[in-house]
């Protein structure tokens, strides 16, 4: 019975961590795309470079969320 509770806690923790990672990725992606779309003095065109950079920023956001959760921030 104790093992089942431990497994459920692990599954719940993994699910929460996964949601936070996905959220961090989406926030980073949208923030970078918004920067390229609306920042003054940049051409207001989303090209492949902006998409690649936005994906990289999203990946960094996901990594930051993962590190934060592992260190006990959430």
Number of C-alpha atoms within 10 A of each C-alpha: 6 7 8 9 10 11 12 12 12 12 12 12 13 12 12 14 18 15 13 20 22 18 16 21 24 19 16 21 24 15 15 19 20 14 15 20 15 12 11 9 6 10 11 13 10 12 10 9 9 16 15 13 15 23 19 16 22 24 19 16 22 23 15 16 23 19 13 14 16 11 9 7 9 11
